[in-house]
């Protein structure tokens, strides 16, 4: 059993065992109904009222016990289902959160959304619940056959042979059903991804008046996903119809044989009635077990799909830990390309000492963000070496990198929570520490106006771009990591506020700052110990503001162009 399937039973075995036990008792009580009906039928052929009274008393006791057993069964059944799905979903989501950013980005977000909505619902119904139903149906089938054998073994053998028909139907068409479920799941993933993209880019759709084209795309994908679901339903219905037809054959054959044996006085009329009642506990499982096994097999493939999508790739966890930053970061002959034909970075050699503040400048597409992304471990397929305190970056665990770096992105994501929750990322920090970063990030005015508990809306829809960026800055400063990376982090702020924020950050002791900036403002640039000028994926110049201006090289030209713009 795979680690994912085991989650259904972790700290849940007692509920599972008690559910099965109550299912056994419930099945026994159901089968006992047939014998009570047999006794009632046989009593009608006699003249003893005392026997009838005894049967009535037994029937009342039977009903009381049956109600108690059914209540217990539903209690443990519901407990098992709840804990099984909570554990499984939590485990799968924890595995997803354990993935590196690089491996996470290999899949479209819509796939993960589909997994944690549609696929989880299917697994709950067609795997977890189906396992219990299959167990119940098998118990019912075996119990019914045993009771039939007790009453008349010859008639039982006839029922057993002809009841194989519905099972054969499911075995023959099971593969087809599994394939239809797989296709429907894949189509739904694409549909969810498309809807997510449309809603995310709603303003773009409206501004370009592309409603007609987007609606056409939606209709096309909608038809594809509904066609796939319809094919799945058709196959399922076909299997169910064949199973039901086979069950009818079993039913009428049993009726005919029972009537013949009763006419020949081999069995009593009460036995025929008992057989008819027991037939429900044999034909019911025969008709439902096939589809249940088919759907369970299809749901099992969804569990395998979730495991493949959420599990960490081999080698992600096997790396060295690094708790602190002591000396320097170095790039040694680093070359990288997204496509082999075009190098994004070429022969990068760079050293950043602990405590230095560096700003990376250059034209759009020069490789600034890519350089930082390599340092963050987003890509490992580069040539050369990147080292932190002499340790090769490729040998360091992703968790170590996340502990060493805080990143303030240009495109800030804000959760649909309070301002405070978005700053602390739902962790506990001392109020004084939170107040300190609020001041340094320029959030005081927002907090005074709206308060820390103000709800930000989905992705910060109730906040301005500048307010979101300040929250991101506060969020990163609160972590107090030894290295801070800012990727156009102040681009949404006005010039004065940006300068104040960057000046405040420059005063932080023992903090190594690596900043990407398009803003060529002299006041801001003078805050940094080192300016790194990138052009076409290569470092052209390194130095402070005055040194590079004196050289009158690439940086000088870049600065003059920005100044005259």
C-alpha positions in Angstrom: 0.0 0.0 0.0 1.4 3.4 -1.0 2.0 6.1 1.5 -0.9 8.1 0.2 -3.4 5.2 0.5 -2.2 4.5 4.1 -3.4 8.0 5.1 -7.0 6.8 5.1 -6.2 4.5 8.1 -3.6 6.6 10.1 -5.2 7.1 13.6 -8.4 5.8 12.0 -8.1 2.0 12.2 -10.4 1.7 15.2 -13.2 3.6 13.3 -12.6 1.4 10.3 -12.7 -1.9 12.4 -15.8 -0.8 14.3 -17.5 0.2 11.0 -16.7 -3.3 9.5 -17.9 -5.0 12.7 -21.2 -3.1 12.7 -21.5 -4.0 8.9 -21.2 -7.7 9.8 -23.9 -7.4 12.5 -26.2 -5.4 10.1 -25.7 -8.0 7.4 -26.5 -10.8 9.9 -29.7 -9.0 10.9 -30.7 -8.5 7.3 -30.3 -12.2 6.6 -32.2 -13.0 9.7 -35.2 -11.2 8.2 -35.5 -14.1 5.7 -35.7 -16.7 8.4 -38.3 -14.6 10.3 -40.5 -14.4 7.1 -40.0 -18.2 6.6 -41.2 -18.9 10.1 -44.2 -16.6 9.7 -45.1 -18.3 6.4 -44.8 -21.8 7.8 -46.9 -20.8 10.9 -49.8 -19.9 8.6 -50.0 -23.6 7.5 -50.4 -24.7 11.1 -53.0 -23.8 13.9 -50.7 -22.8 16.8 -51.2 -19.2 18.0 -48.5 -19.6 20.6 -45.9 -20.0 17.8 -47.2 -16.8 16.2 -46.9 -15.0 19.5 -43.3 -16.1 19.9 -42.4 -15.0 16.4 -44.1 -11.6 17.0 -42.0 -11.1 20.2 -38.9 -12.1 18.4 -39.7 -9.6 15.6 -40.1 -6.8 18.1 -36.7 -7.6 19.7 -35.2 -7.9 16.2 -36.4 -4.4 15.3 -34.9 -2.9 18.5 -31.5 -4.5 17.9 -31.5 -3.6 14.3 -32.1 0.1 15.1 -29.3 0.1 17.6 -26.9 -1.6 15.2 -27.8 0.8 12.4 -27.2 3.8 14.6 -23.8 2.5 15.6 -22.9 1.7 12.0 -23.7 5.2 10.8 -21.8 6.7 13.7 -18.6 4.8 13.1 -19.1 5.0 9.3 -19.3 8.8 9.3 -16.4 9.1 11.8 -14.2 6.9 9.5 -15.1 8.9 6.4 -14.4 12.3 8.0 -11.0 11.3 9.5 -10.0 9.5 6.3 -10.6 12.4 4.0 -9.2 15.0 6.5 -6.0 13.0 6.8 -5.6 12.3 3.1 -6.2 15.9 2.0 -3.9 17.3 4.7 -1.2 14.8 3.7 -1.5 15.6 0.0 -1.5 19.3 0.6 1.6 19.1 2.9 3.4 17.2 0.2 2.4 20.0 -2.3 3.8 22.6 0.1 7.0 20.6 0.4 7.8 20.9 -3.3 10.4 23.4 -4.5 9.3 26.4 -6.4 11.0 25.0 -9.5 9.1 21.7 -9.4 5.8 23.4 -8.4 6.0 25.7 -11.5 6.3 22.7 -13.8 2.5 22.1 -13.5 -0.2 24.7 -14.3 -2.1 25.9 -11.2 -5.4 24.7 -12.6 -4.2 21.1 -12.3 -3.7 21.5 -8.5 -7.1 23.3 -8.2 -8.7 20.4 -10.0 -7.0 17.8 -7.8 -8.1 19.4 -4.6 -11.7 19.9 -5.7 -13.0 17.5 -8.3 -10.5 14.6 -7.9 -10.8 14.7 -4.1 -14.6 14.5 -4.3 -14.3 11.5 -6.7 -11.8 9.7 -4.4 -14.1 10.2 -1.4 -17.1 8.7 -3.2 -15.5 6.1 -5.5 -12.6 4.9 -3.3 -13.0 5.6 0.4 -16.7 5.1 0.5 -16.6 2.4 -2.1 -14.2 0.4 0.0 -16.8 0.2 2.8 -19.6 -0.5 0.3 -17.6 -3.3 -1.3 -17.0 -4.8 2.1 -20.6 -4.6 3.0 -21.8 -6.0 -0.3 -19.3 -9.0 -0.1 -20.5 -9.8 3.4 -24.1 -9.6 2.2 -23.3 -11.9 -0.7 -21.5 -14.5 1.3 -24.0 -14.3 4.1 -26.9 -14.7 1.7 -25.2 -17.7 0.0 -24.6 -19.3 3.3 -28.2 -18.9 4.4 -29.4 -20.3 1.0 -27.1 -23.3 1.4 -28.6 -23.9 4.8 -32.1 -23.9 3.3 -31.3 -25.8 0.1 -27.8 -26.3 -1.3 -29.0 -27.3 -4.8 -30.9 -24.1 -5.3 -28.0 -22.2 -3.8 -25.6 -23.7 -6.4 -27.8 -22.6 -9.2 -28.0 -19.1 -7.9 -24.2 -19.0 -7.5 -23.5 -20.1 -11.0 -25.8 -17.7 -12.8 -24.9 -14.8 -10.5 -21.5 -14.8 -12.2 -23.0 -13.0 -15.3 -23.0 -9.5 -13.8 -19.5 -9.9 -12.5 -18.2 -10.9 -15.9 -19.8 -7.8 -17.4 -17.8 -5.5 -15.1 -14.6 -7.3 -15.7 -15.0 -7.0 -19.4 -15.8 -3.3 -19.4 -13.7 -2.1 -16.4 -10.7 -1.0 -18.5 -12.9 1.1 -20.7 -14.4 2.9 -17.7 -11.0 3.6 -16.2 -9.8 5.2 -19.4 -13.0 7.4 -19.6 -12.4 8.6 -16.0 -8.8 9.5 -16.8 -9.8 11.5 -19.9 -12.6 13.3 -18.0 -10.2 14.3 -15.2 -7.6 15.6 -17.7 -10.2 17.6 -19.7 -11.5 19.1 -16.4 -7.9 20.2 -15.5 -7.6 22.1 -18.7 -11.1 23.6 -18.2 -10.3 24.8 -14.7 -6.9 26.3 -15.8 -8.6 28.2 -18.6 -11.3 29.6 -16.4 -8.7 30.7 -13.8 -6.7 32.4 -16.6 -9.8 34.2 -17.9 -10.8 35.5 -14.5 -7.3 36.5 -13.6 -6.9 38.4 -16.9 -10.5 39.8 -16.8 -9.3 43.4 -17.1 -7.2 42.5 -20.1 -10.1 40.8 -21.8 -12.3 43.9 -21.3 -9.7 46.4 -22.4 -9.0 44.6 -25.6 -12.7 43.9 -26.2 -11.9 40.2 -26.6 -15.2 39.0 -25.0 -16.4 37.3 -28.1 -13.1 35.4 -28.7 -12.8 34.4 -25.0 -16.4 33.2 -25.0 -15.7 31.1 -28.1 -12.6 29.6 -26.3 -14.8 28.9 -23.2 -17.5 27.2 -25.3 -15.0 25.0 -27.1 -13.4 23.9 -23.8 -16.8 23.5 -22.1 -17.9 21.2 -24.9 -14.8 19.1 -24.6 -15.1 18.6 -20.8 -18.8 17.9 -20.9 -18.3 15.4 -23.8 -15.7 13.6 -21.8 -18.0 13.5 -18.8 -20.9 12.3 -21.0 -18.7 9.5 -22.4 -17.9 8.5 -18.8 -21.6 8.5 -17.9 -22.5 6.5 -21.0 -20.0 3.8 -20.2 -21.1 3.7 -16.6 -24.7 3.5 -17.6 -24.0 0.7 -20.1 -22.2 -1.3 -17.5 -25.1 -0.8 -15.0 -27.7 -1.7 -17.6 -25.9 -5.0 -18.5 -25.4 -5.7 -14.8 -29.1 -5.1 -14.1 -30.2 -7.2 -17.0 -28.0 -10.0 -15.8 -29.5 -9.7 -12.3 -33.0 -10.0 -13.8 -31.9 -13.3 -15.4 -30.7 -14.6 -12.0 -33.9 -13.4 -10.3 -36.4 -15.1 -12.7 -34.3 -18.3 -12.9 -34.3 -18.5 -9.1 -38.1 -17.9 -8.9 -38.7 -20.6 -11.5 -36.5 -23.2 -9.8 -38.0 -22.4 -6.4 -41.5 -22.7 -7.6 -40.6 -26.1 -9.2 -39.1 -27.5 -6.0 -42.1 -26.3 -4.0 -44.5 -28.0 -6.3 -42.4 -31.2 -6.0 -42.6 -30.8 -2.2 -38.8 -30.7 -1.9 -39.0 -27.4 -0.1 -41.8 -25.5 1.8 -43.5 -22.4 0.7 -41.8 -20.6 3.6 -38.4 -21.7 2.2 -39.4 -20.2 -1.2 -40.3 -16.9 0.5 -37.0 -17.0 2.4 -35.1 -17.6 -0.8 -36.9 -14.7 -2.5 -35.8 -12.4 0.5 -32.3 -13.7 0.5 -32.0 -13.2 -3.2 -31.9 -9.4 -2.5 -28.7 -10.0 -0.5 -27.1 -11.9 -3.3 -28.4 -10.1 -6.4 -27.9 -6.6 -4.8 -24.1 -7.2 -4.4 -23.9 -8.9 -7.8 -25.4 -5.9 -9.4 -23.4 -3.3 -7.5 -20.1 -4.9 -6.9 -19.1 -4.7 -10.6 -19.7 -1.0 -11.0 -18.1 -0.4 -7.5 -14.9 -2.2 -8.4 -14.8 -0.4 -11.8 -15.2 3.0 -10.2 -12.8 2.1 -7.4 -10.2 1.2 -9.9 -10.7 4.5 -11.7 -10.5 6.4 -8.4 -7.3 4.5 -7.5 -5.7 6.0 -10.7 -6.7 9.5 -9.4 -4.8 8.8 -6.2 -1.7 7.8 -8.2 -2.1 11.0 -10.2 -2.3 13.1 -7.0 0.8 11.3 -5.7 2.7 12.1 -8.9 1.6 15.7 -8.9 2.1 16.5 -5.2 5.1 14.4 -4.2 8.5 15.9 -4.2 10.9 14.9 -7.0 13.8 12.6 -6.3 16.8 14.4 -4.8 14.8 17.5 -3.5 15.2 16.4 0.1 18.7 14.9 -0.1 20.8 18.1 0.4 23.0 19.8 3.0 21.5 22.2 5.5 22.9 25.7 6.1 21.6 27.7 9.0 23.6 31.0 8.7 25.4 33.3 6.2 28.9 34.1 7.3 31.1 35.4 4.4 30.0 35.8 0.8 28.0 34.7 -2.2 30.0 33.9 -5.4 29.1 33.3 -9.0 31.8 31.5 -10.9 31.5 31.3 -14.7 27.8 30.9 -14.5 26.0 30.5 -17.8 22.3 29.8 -18.2 19.7 29.6 -21.0 16.0 28.8 -21.0 16.5 27.6 -24.6 19.8 26.2 -25.8 20.0 28.6 -28.7 20.0 31.8 -26.6 22.0 32.4 -23.5 20.2 34.6 -20.9 23.3 34.8 -18.7 26.8 34.3 -20.0 30.0 33.8 -17.9 28.9 35.6 -14.8 31.6 36.1 -12.2 30.5 38.0 -9.1 31.2 38.1 -5.4 28.8 39.7 -2.9 30.3 40.0 0.6 28.2 39.7 3.8 26.6 43.1 4.8 27.0 44.6 1.3 24.2 46.4 -0.4 24.1 45.8 -4.1 21.8 47.0 -6.9 21.6 45.3 -10.2 20.7 47.5 -13.1 20.4 47.1 -16.9 18.0 47.2 -19.8 14.9 45.1 -19.9 15.8 41.5 -20.8 19.4 41.9 -19.7 19.1 38.9 -17.2 18.6 40.8 -13.9 15.7 38.7 -12.5 17.2 35.5 -13.9 20.4 36.1 -12.0 18.5 36.4 -8.8 16.3 33.4 -9.6 19.4 31.2 -10.0 20.6 32.4 -6.5 17.2 31.5 -5.1 17.5 27.9 -6.5 14.6 28.3 -9.0 16.7 26.7 -11.7 19.5 24.2 -11.3 20.3 23.5 -15.0 23.1 26.1 -15.3 26.8 25.9 -16.0 29.4 27.0 -13.5 29.0 27.3 -9.8 27.0 29.5 -7.3 28.3 29.2 -3.8 27.2 30.5 -0.4 30.1 30.6 2.0 31.9 28.2 -0.3 29.1 25.7 -0.4 27.7 24.8 -3.8 24.1 26.0 -4.1 23.1 22.8 -5.8 24.1 20.8 -2.7 22.0 23.0 -0.3 18.5 22.0 0.7 15.7 24.3 -0.5 14.6 24.8 3.1 18.0 26.3 3.8 17.7 28.8 0.9 14.2 29.8 2.2 15.8 30.4 5.7 18.6 32.5 4.3 16.7 34.7 1.8 13.7 37.0 2.1 12.3 38.1 -1.3 10.2 41.1 -2.1 8.7 40.7 -5.5 7.4 43.3 -7.9 4.2 41.3 -8.3 3.0 41.0 -4.7 0.5 38.3 -3.7 -1.8 39.2 -0.8 -4.0 36.6 0.9 -7.7 37.2 1.6 -7.0 37.9 5.3 -6.2 40.9 7.5 -3.3 43.3 7.0 -1.6 41.8 10.1 -2.0 38.2 8.9 -0.5 39.2 5.6 2.5 40.7 7.3 3.1 37.9 9.8 2.0 35.1 7.3 -0.3 33.7 10.1 2.7 33.2 12.4 3.2 34.7 15.9 5.6 37.6 16.2 6.0 40.0 19.2 3.8 43.1 18.7 6.9 45.3 19.0 8.6 43.5 16.1 5.4 43.9 13.9 5.2 47.6 14.9 8.8 48.1 13.9 8.5 46.7 10.4 5.2 48.6 9.9 7.1 51.8 10.5 10.1 50.9 8.3 7.9 49.9 5.4 5.8 53.0 5.5 2.5 51.3 6.5 1.7 53.5 9.5 -0.8 55.7 7.6 -2.7 52.6 6.3 -2.8 51.0 9.8 -4.0 54.3 11.4 -6.8 54.6 8.8 -8.0 51.0 8.5 -6.4 49.1 11.4 -4.4 45.9 11.5 -7.5 43.7 11.2 -8.7 45.3 7.9 -9.6 42.6 5.4 -7.4 42.9 2.3 -9.7 41.1 -0.2 -8.8 38.4 -2.7 -5.2 39.1 -3.7 -5.4 42.5 -2.0 -8.3 43.7 -4.1 -9.2 46.3 -1.4 -5.6 47.8 -1.4 -3.7 49.9 -3.8 -0.5 48.7 -5.5 1.6 50.8 -3.2 -0.1 49.4 -0.1 0.4 45.9 -1.3 4.0 46.5 -1.9 4.5 48.0 1.5 2.9 44.9 3.1 5.3 42.7 1.1 8.3 44.8 2.4 7.1 44.5 6.0 6.5 40.8 5.5 10.1 40.3 4.4 11.7 42.5 7.0 9.8 40.7 9.8 11.6 37.4 8.9 15.0 39.0 9.7 16.9 36.7 7.3 20.6 37.5 6.6 20.0 38.2 2.9 17.2 40.4 1.5 16.4 40.4 -2.2 14.2 43.1 -3.7 13.0 42.6 -7.3 11.6 46.0 -8.3 10.1 46.1 -4.8 9.5 49.8 -4.7 8.3 50.3 -8.3 4.7 50.9 -7.2 5.8 53.6 -4.7 6.3 57.2 -5.4 9.9 58.4 -5.7 10.1 60.0 -2.2 8.5 57.0 -0.4 10.7 54.6 -2.4 13.8 56.5 -1.3 12.7 56.6 2.3 12.0 52.8 2.3 15.3 52.0 0.7 17.2 54.3 3.0 15.6 52.6 6.0 16.5 49.2 4.7 20.1 50.4 4.0 20.5 51.2 7.7 19.8 47.7 8.8 22.9 46.1 10.3 24.3 42.7 9.2 21.8 42.6 6.3 23.0 41.7 2.8 20.9 43.5 0.3 20.5 42.5 -3.4 18.2 44.9 -5.3 17.0 44.8 -8.9 16.0 48.2 -10.1 14.9 50.0 -13.3 14.7 53.3 -11.4 17.9 55.2 -12.3 17.6 57.8 -9.5 20.9 59.2 -8.2 19.7 59.5 -4.6 18.6 55.8 -4.6 21.7 54.6 -6.4 24.1 56.3 -3.9 22.6 54.2 -1.1 24.3 51.1 -2.4 27.9 49.9 -1.9 28.0 48.2 -5.3 26.2 48.7 -8.6 26.2 45.7 -10.9 25.5 46.7 -14.5 24.1 43.9 -16.7 23.9 44.0 -20.5 22.8 41.1 -22.7 23.4 38.6 -20.0 26.9 39.8 -19.1 28.3 41.9 -16.3 29.8 45.0 -18.0 30.7 47.0 -14.9 30.8 46.8 -11.1 31.5 49.7 -8.7 29.8 52.4 -6.6 27.9 55.3 -8.2 30.9 57.7 -8.5 33.3 55.1 -9.8 30.9 54.1 -12.6 30.1 57.7 -13.5 33.8 58.5 -13.8 34.3 55.5 -16.2 31.6 56.9 -18.6 30.9 53.4 -19.8 27.7 51.4 -20.1 26.2 52.5 -16.7 26.9 56.1 -17.5 25.0 55.8 -20.8 22.2 54.0 -19.1 21.9 56.7 -16.4 22.0 59.6 -18.9 19.3 58.0 -21.1 17.1 57.5 -18.0 17.8 61.1 -16.8 16.8 62.6 -20.1 13.7 60.5 -20.4 
